[in-house]
């Protein structure tokens, strides 16, 4: 489960800048999703595995 959550977080983190570069509609929403992905990655870095 943890591995899949990290994969989703990385995809979200990369999607924001890609949306801005490609000038997609509503790119700001993708940037907010990118910040959410960054938050998930940061949280996973500080939460210890059981």
N, C-alpha and C positions, 0 to 999 in steps of 0.2 A: 504494500500500500504506500509506504514511504517513497519507494522508488518512482512510482507513477505520479505521486504528488510533486516530486522534484521535476519530473519531465514536463508536467503541465505548467509548473511555475516558470521553467526556462522558456517554454514556448510563449507564454504570456509576456515575459520580459523582453523577448526578441521581437514580438509582434508590434509593439508600440513604435519603435524607431523605424521599422520597415514600412509601417503605414504612413508615417510622416514623409519618408523618402519618396515613396511611390505616390504621394498625394491622394490617398484614398479618402472617400467621403467619411466624415465623422472621425477623423484621425485623432482628435482629442480624446475620444472615448477609448480608443486603443492605447493611448498614452496612460490613461487612468488604469487600464487593465495591466499595463506594463509595470506601473508602480505597485499594483496588487501582487504581481508575480515577484517583484523584488522583495516585498514584505514576506511572502511565503518562503522565499529562498533564505532570507535572513532569519526567520523564525526556525526553519529547519536546521540552520547552522548552530543555533544555540540550544535546541532541544536535544537532550541525549537519547540515544536509542536504548530500548529496554533489553 
